[in-house]
Amino acid sequence: MTYDMTSRTFWGVSLPWSEEFARVLLIMLVYLSAIGLTRRNDHIRVEFIVSLLGERAQKRLGWFADFLCLAFTLSATWLGVVFVKESIRFNLSFAHSNLPFPVWVAQLIVPIAFALISLRLVLRLLGAGQATQRETGE
């Protein structure tokens, strides 16, 4: 990306695939960050309402939220696999940028990330995936 910005600035020449590649990297970064947020239990929730509940109710609500998230992530994993299989089946490529790899390589981040998040949620629901205070920075 740095080479492309420098080349564009000084010589007015841009690599045909750099913008698409930056987009792919950004999408991958978002999915990888979601895995980390799940590890630290930093996903979105309404803290104000949760803090009004007692400790036992908070734990039950947390378990229920994790269960719902697990249902979603398992579905997203399955749909991601279907999505990648279809891209392989139709031999999709990056039409405008000529990136040197097929679309499905970039799309693999979807089922992989959701599968890892699902694993984290299963471990947390079983009580084996609890992060220690040292791991979460608290």
DSSP file (Angstrom, degrees, kcal/mol; ACC not computed):
  #  RESIDUE AA STRUCTURE BP1 BP2  ACC     N-H-->O    O-->H-N    N-H-->O    O-->H-N    TCO  KAPPA ALPHA  PHI   PSI    X-CA   Y-CA   Z-CA
    1    1 A M     >        0   0    0      0, 0.0     4,-2.6     0, 0.0     5,-0.2   0.000 360.0 360.0 360.0 -40.0    0.0    0.0    0.0
    2    2 A T  H  >  +     0   0    0      1,-0.2     4,-2.5     2,-0.2     5,-0.2   0.922 360.0  49.9 -63.4 -43.3    2.9    2.3    0.8
    3    3 A Y  H  > S+     0   0    0      1,-0.2     4,-3.1     2,-0.2     5,-0.2   0.922 111.1  49.5 -59.6 -43.9    4.5    1.6   -2.5
    4    4 A D  H  > S+     0   0    0      1,-0.2     4,-2.6     2,-0.2    -2,-0.2   0.914 111.2  48.0 -65.1 -42.3    1.2    2.3   -4.3
    5    5 A M  H  X S+     0   0    0     -4,-2.6     4,-2.1     2,-0.2    -1,-0.2   0.912 115.3  45.7 -64.6 -40.8    0.7    5.6   -2.5
    6    6 A T  H  X S+     0   0    0     -4,-2.5     4,-2.7     2,-0.2     5,-0.4   0.933 114.0  48.4 -66.1 -45.7    4.3    6.7   -3.2
    7    7 A S  H  X>S+     0   0    0     -4,-3.1     4,-2.1    -5,-0.2     6,-1.3   0.895 113.2  47.7 -61.7 -41.1    4.0    5.6   -6.9
    8    8 A R  H  X5S+     0   0    0     -4,-2.6     4,-0.7     4,-0.3    -1,-0.2   0.895 114.4  47.0 -66.9 -40.1    0.7    7.4   -7.3
    9    9 A T  H  <5S+     0   0    0     -4,-2.1    -2,-0.2    -5,-0.2    -1,-0.2   0.929 124.0  28.1 -68.6 -46.8    2.0   10.6   -5.7
   10   10 A F  H  <5S+     0   0    0     -4,-2.7    -3,-0.2    -5,-0.1    -2,-0.2   0.834 137.1  19.7 -89.8 -33.9    5.3   10.9   -7.6
   11   11 A W  H  <5S-     0   0    0     -4,-2.1    -3,-0.2    -5,-0.4    -2,-0.1   0.479  91.6-123.2-117.8  -4.2    4.7    9.1  -10.9
   12   12 A G  S  <<S+     0   0    0     -4,-0.7     2,-0.4    -5,-0.7    -4,-0.3   0.726  71.3 125.3  69.2  20.8    0.9    9.1  -11.3
   13   13 A V        -     0   0    0     -6,-1.3     2,-0.4    -9,-0.1    -1,-0.2  -0.939  39.0-170.4-117.1 134.4    0.9    5.4  -11.7
   14   14 A S        -     0   0    0     -2,-0.4   -10,-0.1    -6,-0.1    -9,-0.1  -0.940  28.7-112.1-124.3 145.2   -1.1    3.1   -9.5
   15   15 A L    >   -     0   0    0     -2,-0.4     3,-0.8     1,-0.1     4,-0.4  -0.562  27.0-132.9 -70.2 137.2   -1.1   -0.7   -9.1
   16   16 A P  T 3  S+     0   0    0      0, 0.0     4,-0.2     0, 0.0    -1,-0.1   0.711 101.1  39.4 -67.7 -18.8   -4.4   -2.1  -10.5
   17   17 A W  T 3> S+     0   0    0     81,-0.1     4,-2.4     1,-0.1     5,-0.2   0.453  86.3  94.0-110.0  -1.7   -5.0   -4.3   -7.5
   18   18 A S  H <> S+     0   0    0     -3,-0.8     4,-2.4     1,-0.2     5,-0.2   0.890  86.0  47.8 -65.9 -41.3   -3.9   -2.2   -4.5
   19   19 A E  H  > S+     0   0    0     -4,-0.4     4,-1.9     2,-0.2    -1,-0.2   0.924 114.6  46.5 -65.5 -43.3   -7.3   -0.7   -3.6
   20   20 A E  H  > S+     0   0    0     -4,-0.2     4,-2.3     2,-0.2    -2,-0.2   0.900 112.2  51.0 -64.2 -41.2   -9.0   -4.1   -3.8
   21   21 A F  H  X S+     0   0    0     -4,-2.4     4,-2.5     1,-0.2    -2,-0.2   0.899 108.6  51.3 -64.9 -40.7   -6.2   -5.7   -1.7
   22   22 A A  H  X S+     0   0    0     -4,-2.4     4,-2.2     2,-0.2    -1,-0.2   0.890 109.6  51.1 -62.3 -39.3   -6.5   -3.0    0.9
   23   23 A R  H  X S+     0   0    0     -4,-1.9     4,-2.3     2,-0.2    -2,-0.2   0.916 109.8  49.3 -63.9 -44.0  -10.2   -3.7    1.1
   24   24 A V  H  X S+     0   0    0     -4,-2.3     4,-2.4     1,-0.2    -2,-0.2   0.919 111.5  49.4 -61.4 -44.7   -9.6   -7.4    1.6
   25   25 A L  H  X S+     0   0    0     -4,-2.5     4,-2.3     1,-0.2    -1,-0.2   0.892 109.9  51.2 -63.0 -39.7   -7.1   -6.7    4.3
   26   26 A L  H  X S+     0   0    0     -4,-2.2     4,-2.0     2,-0.2    -1,-0.2   0.920 110.1  48.8 -63.9 -43.8   -9.5   -4.4    6.1
   27   27 A I  H  X S+     0   0    0     -4,-2.3     4,-2.0     1,-0.2    -2,-0.2   0.918 111.8  49.4 -62.2 -43.5  -12.3   -7.0    6.0
   28   28 A M  H  X S+     0   0    0     -4,-2.4     4,-2.7     1,-0.2     5,-0.2   0.895 108.4  53.7 -62.9 -39.5   -9.9   -9.6    7.4
   29   29 A L  H  X S+     0   0    0     -4,-2.3     4,-2.3     1,-0.2    -1,-0.2   0.889 106.8  51.9 -62.3 -39.9   -8.8   -7.3   10.1
   30   30 A V  H  X S+     0   0    0     -4,-2.0     4,-1.9     2,-0.2    -1,-0.2   0.934 112.2  45.4 -62.1 -46.7  -12.4   -6.7   11.2
   31   31 A Y  H  X S+     0   0    0     -4,-2.0     4,-1.5     1,-0.2    -2,-0.2   0.911 113.2  49.2 -65.9 -42.1  -13.1  -10.5   11.4
   32   32 A L  H  X S+     0   0    0     -4,-2.7     4,-1.6     1,-0.2    -1,-0.2   0.879 110.0  52.4 -65.1 -36.5   -9.8  -11.2   13.3
   33   33 A S  H  X S+     0   0    0     -4,-2.3     4,-2.6    -5,-0.2    -1,-0.2   0.875 103.7  57.4 -65.0 -37.2  -10.6   -8.4   15.7
   34   34 A A  H  X S+     0   0    0     -4,-1.9     4,-2.0     1,-0.2    -1,-0.2   0.875 103.9  53.1 -62.1 -36.8  -14.0   -9.9   16.4
   35   35 A I  H  X S+     0   0    0     -4,-1.5     4,-1.8     1,-0.2    -1,-0.2   0.936 111.0  46.5 -62.3 -45.4  -12.3  -13.1   17.5
   36   36 A G  H  X S+     0   0    0     -4,-1.6     4,-1.9     1,-0.2    -2,-0.2   0.885 110.1  52.7 -64.5 -39.8  -10.2  -11.1   19.9
   37   37 A L  H  <>S+     0   0    0     -4,-2.6     5,-3.0     1,-0.2     4,-0.5   0.884 108.5  50.7 -64.5 -37.6  -13.2   -9.2   21.3
   38   38 A T  H ><5S+     0   0    0     -4,-2.0     3,-0.8     3,-0.2    -1,-0.2   0.889 106.9  55.1 -66.4 -37.9  -15.0  -12.4   21.9
   39   39 A R  H 3<5S+     0   0    0     -4,-1.8    92,-0.2     1,-0.2    -2,-0.2   0.912 114.4  39.1 -59.8 -42.8  -12.0  -13.8   23.8
   40   40 A R  T 3<5S-     0   0    0     -4,-1.9    -1,-0.2    -5,-0.1    -2,-0.2   0.436 110.9-121.3 -88.3   0.7  -12.0  -10.8   26.1
   41   41 A N  T < 5S+     0   0    0     -3,-0.8    -3,-0.2    -4,-0.5    -4,-0.1   0.873  70.6 135.0  61.0  38.5  -15.8  -10.7   26.3
   42   42 A D      < +     0   0    0     -5,-3.0    -4,-0.2    -6,-0.2     3,-0.1   0.094  24.5 129.8-104.8  21.4  -15.8   -7.2   24.9
   43   43 A H  S    S-     0   0    0     -6,-0.4     2,-0.1     1,-0.2    -9,-0.0  -0.218  71.7 -71.3 -71.6 170.5  -18.6   -7.6   22.4
   44   44 A I        +     0   0    0      2,-0.0     2,-0.3     3,-0.0    -1,-0.2  -0.380  67.2 143.3 -69.3 132.5  -21.5   -5.1   22.3
   45   45 A R        -     0   0    0     -2,-0.1     2,-1.2    -3,-0.1     3,-0.1  -0.964  57.5 -99.7-158.0 165.2  -24.0   -5.2   25.2
   46   46 A V     >  -     0   0    0     -2,-0.3     4,-2.0     1,-0.2     3,-0.2  -0.738  37.5-178.7 -94.3  92.0  -26.0   -2.7   27.2
   47   47 A E  H  > S+     0   0    0     -2,-1.2     4,-2.8     1,-0.2    -1,-0.2   0.843  75.3  60.8 -61.6 -36.9  -23.9   -2.4   30.4
   48   48 A F  H  > S+     0   0    0      1,-0.2     4,-0.7     2,-0.2    -1,-0.2   0.933 109.6  40.5 -59.9 -47.1  -26.2    0.1   32.1
   49   49 A I  H >4 S+     0   0    0     -3,-0.2     3,-0.9     1,-0.2     4,-0.5   0.911 115.1  51.7 -68.7 -42.5  -29.1   -2.3   32.0
   50   50 A V  H >< S+     0   0    0     -4,-2.0     3,-1.4     1,-0.2    -2,-0.2   0.883 104.3  57.6 -61.9 -38.6  -27.0   -5.3   32.9
   51   51 A S  H 3< S+     0   0    0     -4,-2.8    -1,-0.2     1,-0.3    -2,-0.2   0.707  96.9  63.3 -68.0 -18.3  -25.5   -3.5   35.9
   52   52 A L  T << S+     0   0    0     -3,-0.9    -1,-0.3    -4,-0.7    -2,-0.2   0.685  92.9  81.6 -76.4 -17.5  -29.0   -3.0   37.4
   53   53 A L  S <  S-     0   0    0     -3,-1.4     2,-0.0    -4,-0.5    -3,-0.0  -0.435  88.1-103.2 -86.5 160.5  -29.4   -6.7   37.7
   54   54 A G     >  -     0   0    0     -2,-0.1     4,-2.4     1,-0.1     5,-0.2  -0.254  38.5-100.3 -73.2 170.2  -28.1   -8.9   40.5
   55   55 A E  H  > S+     0   0    0      1,-0.2     4,-2.1     2,-0.2     5,-0.2   0.890 122.3  49.2 -62.6 -41.0  -25.0  -11.1   40.1
   56   56 A R  H  > S+     0   0    0      2,-0.2     4,-2.2     1,-0.2    -1,-0.2   0.917 112.6  47.2 -65.6 -43.3  -27.0  -14.2   39.5
   57   57 A A  H  > S+     0   0    0      1,-0.2     4,-2.8     2,-0.2     5,-0.2   0.870 109.8  54.6 -66.2 -36.5  -29.3  -12.6   37.0
   58   58 A Q  H  X S+     0   0    0     -4,-2.4     4,-2.6     2,-0.2    -2,-0.2   0.918 108.7  48.2 -62.3 -43.3  -26.2  -11.1   35.2
   59   59 A K  H  X S+     0   0    0     -4,-2.1     4,-2.4     2,-0.2    -2,-0.2   0.912 113.1  47.4 -64.7 -42.4  -24.7  -14.6   34.9
   60   60 A R  H  X S+     0   0    0     -4,-2.2     4,-2.6     2,-0.2    -2,-0.2   0.923 113.4  47.7 -64.6 -43.8  -27.9  -16.1   33.5
   61   61 A L  H  X S+     0   0    0     -4,-2.8     4,-2.7     2,-0.2    -2,-0.2   0.899 111.6  51.1 -63.9 -40.1  -28.3  -13.2   31.1
   62   62 A G  H  X S+     0   0    0     -4,-2.6     4,-2.5    -5,-0.2    -2,-0.2   0.908 110.6  48.5 -62.0 -42.7  -24.7  -13.6   30.0
   63   63 A W  H  X S+     0   0    0     -4,-2.4     4,-2.3     2,-0.2    -2,-0.2   0.920 112.7  48.3 -63.4 -44.1  -25.2  -17.3   29.5
   64   64 A F  H  X S+     0   0    0     -4,-2.6     4,-2.5     2,-0.2    -2,-0.2   0.911 111.8  49.2 -63.4 -43.2  -28.4  -16.7   27.4
   65   65 A A  H  X S+     0   0    0     -4,-2.7     4,-2.7     1,-0.2    -1,-0.2   0.912 111.5  49.3 -63.2 -42.6  -26.6  -14.0   25.3
   66   66 A D  H  X S+     0   0    0     -4,-2.5     4,-2.5     2,-0.2    -1,-0.2   0.890 110.0  51.9 -63.1 -38.7  -23.7  -16.4   24.7
   67   67 A F  H  X S+     0   0    0     -4,-2.3     4,-2.1     2,-0.2    -2,-0.2   0.925 111.8  45.6 -63.8 -44.8  -26.1  -19.1   23.7
   68   68 A L  H  X S+     0   0    0     -4,-2.5     4,-2.1     2,-0.2    -2,-0.2   0.908 113.0  50.4 -64.5 -41.5  -27.9  -16.8   21.2
   69   69 A C  H  X S+     0   0    0     -4,-2.7     4,-3.1     1,-0.2     5,-0.2   0.893 108.6  53.1 -62.5 -38.8  -24.5  -15.6   19.9
   70   70 A L  H  X S+     0   0    0     -4,-2.5     4,-2.6     2,-0.2     5,-0.3   0.917 106.8  51.4 -63.0 -43.1  -23.5  -19.2   19.4
   71   71 A A  H  X S+     0   0    0     -4,-2.1     4,-1.7     1,-0.2    -1,-0.2   0.919 113.9  45.3 -59.0 -42.8  -26.6  -20.0   17.4
   72   72 A F  H  X S+     0   0    0     -4,-2.1     4,-2.8     2,-0.2    -2,-0.2   0.942 113.4  47.8 -65.8 -47.7  -25.8  -17.0   15.2
   73   73 A T  H  X S+     0   0    0     -4,-3.1     4,-2.3     1,-0.2    -2,-0.2   0.852 110.5  51.7 -67.7 -33.7  -22.1  -17.8   14.8
   74   74 A L  H  X S+     0   0    0     -4,-2.6     4,-2.3    -5,-0.2    -1,-0.2   0.914 112.3  46.9 -65.6 -41.0  -22.8  -21.5   14.0
   75   75 A S  H  X S+     0   0    0     -4,-1.7     4,-2.8    -5,-0.3     5,-0.2   0.922 112.7  49.0 -63.6 -43.9  -25.2  -20.3   11.3
   76   76 A A  H  X S+     0   0    0     -4,-2.8     4,-2.3     2,-0.2    -2,-0.2   0.859 109.5  52.9 -65.9 -34.9  -22.8  -17.8   10.0
   77   77 A T  H  X S+     0   0    0     -4,-2.3     4,-2.1     2,-0.2    -1,-0.2   0.953 111.9  45.1 -62.8 -49.1  -20.0  -20.5    9.9
   78   78 A W  H  X S+     0   0    0     -4,-2.3     4,-2.2     1,-0.2    -2,-0.2   0.933 115.0  46.8 -61.3 -47.1  -22.3  -22.8    7.9
   79   79 A L  H  X S+     0   0    0     -4,-2.8     4,-2.6     1,-0.2    -1,-0.2   0.862 109.8  55.1 -64.9 -34.7  -23.4  -20.0    5.5
   80   80 A G  H  X S+     0   0    0     -4,-2.3     4,-2.5    -5,-0.2    -1,-0.2   0.895 107.3  49.7 -63.1 -40.3  -19.8  -18.9    5.1
   81   81 A V  H  X S+     0   0    0     -4,-2.1     4,-2.7     2,-0.2    -2,-0.2   0.924 111.9  48.0 -63.1 -44.4  -18.8  -22.4    4.0
   82   82 A V  H  X S+     0   0    0     -4,-2.2     4,-2.3     1,-0.2    -2,-0.2   0.914 111.0  52.0 -60.6 -43.0  -21.6  -22.5    1.5
   83   83 A F  H  X S+     0   0    0     -4,-2.6     4,-1.9     2,-0.2    -2,-0.2   0.921 111.8  45.0 -59.2 -48.0  -20.5  -19.0    0.3
   84   84 A V  H  X S+     0   0    0     -4,-2.5     4,-2.3     1,-0.2    -1,-0.2   0.905 111.1  53.6 -65.4 -42.2  -16.9  -20.2   -0.2
   85   85 A K  H  X S+     0   0    0     -4,-2.7     4,-2.8     1,-0.2    -1,-0.2   0.898 108.5  49.8 -60.1 -40.3  -18.0  -23.4   -1.9
   86   86 A E  H  X S+     0   0    0     -4,-2.3     4,-2.4     2,-0.2    -1,-0.2   0.894 109.1  51.6 -65.9 -39.2  -20.1  -21.4   -4.4
   87   87 A S  H  <>S+     0   0    0     -4,-1.9     5,-2.2     2,-0.2     4,-0.3   0.891 112.9  45.6 -64.5 -38.2  -17.2  -19.1   -5.2
   88   88 A I  H ><5S+     0   0    0     -4,-2.3     3,-1.0     3,-0.2    -2,-0.2   0.928 111.6  52.7 -67.7 -44.6  -15.0  -22.2   -5.8
   89   89 A R  H 3<5S+     0   0    0     -4,-2.8    -2,-0.2     1,-0.3    -1,-0.2   0.890 116.5  37.8 -58.9 -41.7  -17.7  -23.8   -7.9
   90   90 A F  T 3<5S-     0   0    0     -4,-2.4    -1,-0.3    -5,-0.1    -2,-0.2   0.398 105.9-128.2 -93.1   3.3  -18.1  -20.8  -10.1
   91   91 A N  T < 5 -     0   0    0     -3,-1.0    -3,-0.2    -4,-0.3    -4,-0.1   0.910  36.4-167.1  52.9  49.7  -14.4  -20.0  -10.2
   92   92 A L      < -     0   0    0     -5,-2.2    11,-1.5    -6,-0.1    12,-0.4  -0.390   9.2-178.8 -70.9 143.5  -15.0  -16.4   -9.1
   93   93 A S        -     0   0    0      9,-0.2     2,-1.2    10,-0.1     3,-0.1  -0.862  44.0 -84.9-133.2 169.9  -12.1  -13.9   -9.4
   94   94 A F     >  -     0   0    0      7,-0.4     4,-1.7     5,-0.3     5,-0.3  -0.673  46.9-166.1 -77.9 101.3  -11.5  -10.3   -8.6
   95   95 A A  T  4 S+     0   0    0     -2,-1.2    -1,-0.2     1,-0.2    -3,-0.0   0.849  75.9  34.6 -64.0 -41.1  -12.9   -8.9  -11.9
   96   96 A H  T  4 S+     0   0    0      1,-0.1    -1,-0.2    -3,-0.1    -2,-0.1   0.699 124.4  35.9 -91.5 -19.8  -11.6   -5.3  -11.8
   97   97 A S  T  4 S-     0   0    0     -3,-0.1    -2,-0.2   -80,-0.1    -1,-0.1   0.634  84.8-136.9-113.7 -15.1   -8.3   -5.7  -10.0
   98   98 A N     <  -     0   0    0     -4,-1.7   -81,-0.1     1,-0.1    -3,-0.1   0.882  27.9-171.2  58.1  40.2   -6.7   -8.9  -11.2
   99   99 A L        -     0   0    0     -5,-0.3    -5,-0.3     1,-0.1     2,-0.2  -0.378  32.1-116.7 -58.4 144.0   -5.6   -9.9   -7.7
  100  100 A P  S    S+     0   0    0      0, 0.0    -1,-0.1     0, 0.0    -2,-0.0   0.140  91.7  57.7 -79.7  25.5   -3.4  -12.9   -8.0
  101  101 A F  S    S-     0   0    0     -2,-0.2    -7,-0.4    -7,-0.0    -2,-0.1  -0.986  90.0 -97.2-147.1 154.6   -5.6  -15.2   -6.0
  102  102 A P    >>  -     0   0    0      0, 0.0     3,-1.1     0, 0.0     4,-0.7  -0.246  35.5-110.2 -71.2 162.0   -9.3  -16.3   -6.4
  103  103 A V  H >> S+     0   0    0    -11,-1.5     4,-2.1     1,-0.3     3,-0.7   0.853 112.4  66.1 -58.7 -38.6  -12.1  -14.6   -4.4
  104  104 A W  H 3> S+     0   0    0    -12,-0.4     4,-1.3     1,-0.3    -1,-0.3   0.787  91.4  63.3 -61.0 -27.1  -12.7  -17.7   -2.2
  105  105 A V  H <4 S+     0   0    0     -3,-1.1     3,-0.3     1,-0.2    -1,-0.3   0.927 109.4  39.8 -62.4 -43.4   -9.2  -17.3   -0.6
  106  106 A A  H X< S+     0   0    0     -3,-0.7     3,-1.2    -4,-0.7    -2,-0.2   0.856 112.4  57.1 -71.3 -35.5  -10.3  -13.9    0.8
  107  107 A Q  H >< S+     0   0    0     -4,-2.1     3,-1.8     1,-0.2    -1,-0.2   0.694  84.5  82.3 -71.2 -17.9  -13.8  -15.2    1.7
  108  108 A L  T 3X S+     0   0    0     -4,-1.3     4,-2.1    -3,-0.3     5,-0.3   0.764  75.7  73.5 -57.7 -24.9  -12.3  -18.0    3.8
  109  109 A I  H <> S+     0   0    0     -3,-1.2     4,-2.5    -4,-0.2     5,-0.3   0.826  88.9  61.8 -60.0 -30.3  -12.0  -15.5    6.7
  110  110 A V  H <> S+     0   0    0     -3,-1.8     4,-2.3     2,-0.2     5,-0.2   0.981 110.6  33.0 -65.2 -59.2  -15.8  -15.6    7.2
  111  111 A P  H  > S+     0   0    0      0, 0.0     4,-2.1     0, 0.0    -1,-0.2   0.877 120.4  52.2 -67.5 -33.0  -16.2  -19.3    8.1
  112  112 A I  H  X S+     0   0    0     -4,-2.1     4,-2.3     2,-0.2    -2,-0.2   0.951 112.3  44.3 -65.4 -47.7  -12.9  -19.4    9.9
  113  113 A A  H  X S+     0   0    0     -4,-2.5     4,-2.5    -5,-0.3     5,-0.2   0.932 115.7  46.4 -63.6 -46.1  -13.6  -16.4   12.0
  114  114 A F  H  X S+     0   0    0     -4,-2.3     4,-2.4    -5,-0.3    -1,-0.2   0.856 111.2  53.0 -67.5 -32.5  -17.1  -17.5   12.9
  115  115 A A  H  X S+     0   0    0     -4,-2.1     4,-2.4    -5,-0.2    -1,-0.2   0.916 110.9  46.9 -65.9 -41.9  -15.9  -21.0   13.6
  116  116 A L  H  X S+     0   0    0     -4,-2.3     4,-2.2     2,-0.2    -2,-0.2   0.888 112.5  49.0 -67.3 -38.5  -13.3  -19.7   16.0
  117  117 A I  H  X S+     0   0    0     -4,-2.5     4,-2.4     2,-0.2    -1,-0.2   0.905 110.2  52.3 -65.2 -40.5  -15.8  -17.4   17.7
  118  118 A S  H  X S+     0   0    0     -4,-2.4     4,-2.7     2,-0.2    -2,-0.2   0.923 109.0  50.0 -59.9 -44.8  -18.2  -20.4   18.0
  119  119 A L  H  X S+     0   0    0     -4,-2.4     4,-2.5     1,-0.2    -1,-0.2   0.920 110.0  50.4 -60.4 -44.0  -15.4  -22.4   19.7
  120  120 A R  H  X S+     0   0    0     -4,-2.2     4,-2.3     1,-0.2    -1,-0.2   0.909 111.8  48.1 -60.8 -42.5  -14.8  -19.5   22.1
  121  121 A L  H  X S+     0   0    0     -4,-2.4     4,-2.8     2,-0.2    -2,-0.2   0.898 110.1  51.3 -67.0 -40.9  -18.5  -19.3   22.9
  122  122 A V  H  X S+     0   0    0     -4,-2.7     4,-2.0     2,-0.2     6,-0.2   0.941 111.6  48.0 -60.6 -46.2  -18.8  -23.1   23.5
  123  123 A L  H  <>S+     0   0    0     -4,-2.5     5,-2.1     1,-0.2     6,-1.7   0.906 112.6  48.5 -61.2 -41.2  -15.8  -23.0   25.8
  124  124 A R  H ><5S+     0   0    0     -4,-2.3     3,-0.9     4,-0.3    -1,-0.2   0.911 110.1  51.2 -66.9 -40.6  -17.3  -20.1   27.7
  125  125 A L  H 3<5S+     0   0    0     -4,-2.8    -1,-0.2     1,-0.3    -2,-0.2   0.841 111.6  48.4 -64.3 -32.3  -20.7  -21.8   28.0
  126  126 A L  T 3<5S-     0   0    0     -4,-2.0    -1,-0.3    -5,-0.2    -2,-0.2   0.517 117.2-116.1 -83.9  -5.2  -18.9  -24.9   29.4
  127  127 A G  T < 5S+     0   0    0     -3,-0.9     3,-0.4    -4,-0.5    -3,-0.2   0.488  92.8 101.6  85.9   3.1  -17.0  -22.7   31.8
  128  128 A A  S   <S+     0   0    0     -5,-2.1    -4,-0.3    -6,-0.2    -5,-0.1   0.583  70.9  60.1 -94.7 -11.2  -13.6  -23.6   30.2
  129  129 A G        +     0   0    0     -6,-1.7     2,-0.5    -7,-0.1    -5,-0.2   0.088  66.7 136.0-106.7  24.1  -13.1  -20.4   28.3
  130  130 A Q        -     0   0    0     -3,-0.4     2,-0.2    -7,-0.2   -90,-0.1  -0.597  49.6-136.2 -76.5 123.3  -13.2  -17.9   31.1
  131  131 A A        -     0   0    0     -2,-0.5     2,-0.1   -92,-0.2    -2,-0.1  -0.555  19.0-123.8 -76.1 140.4  -10.4  -15.3   30.6
  132  132 A T     >  -     0   0    0     -2,-0.2     4,-1.7     1,-0.1     6,-0.2  -0.351  24.8-107.6 -77.2 166.3   -8.5  -14.4   33.7
  133  133 A Q  H  >>S+     0   0    0      1,-0.2     5,-1.6     2,-0.2     4,-1.0   0.877 121.1  55.8 -62.5 -36.3   -8.2  -10.8   34.9
  134  134 A R  H  45S+     0   0    0      1,-0.2     3,-0.4     2,-0.2    -1,-0.2   0.895 106.9  49.7 -63.2 -39.9   -4.6  -10.8   33.8
  135  135 A E  H  45S+     0   0    0      1,-0.2    -1,-0.2    -3,-0.1    -2,-0.2   0.849 113.6  45.0 -67.5 -34.7   -5.6  -11.8   30.2
  136  136 A T  H  <5S-     0   0    0     -4,-1.7    -1,-0.2   -97,-0.0    -2,-0.2   0.564 110.8-119.4 -88.4  -8.2   -8.3   -9.1   29.9
  137  137 A G  T  <5       0   0    0     -4,-1.0    -3,-0.2    -3,-0.4    -4,-0.1   0.621 360.0 360.0  83.5  12.1   -6.1   -6.4   31.4
  138  138 A E      <       0   0    0     -5,-1.6    -4,-0.2    -6,-0.2    -5,-0.1   0.454 360.0 360.0 -89.6 360.0   -8.4   -5.7   34.4
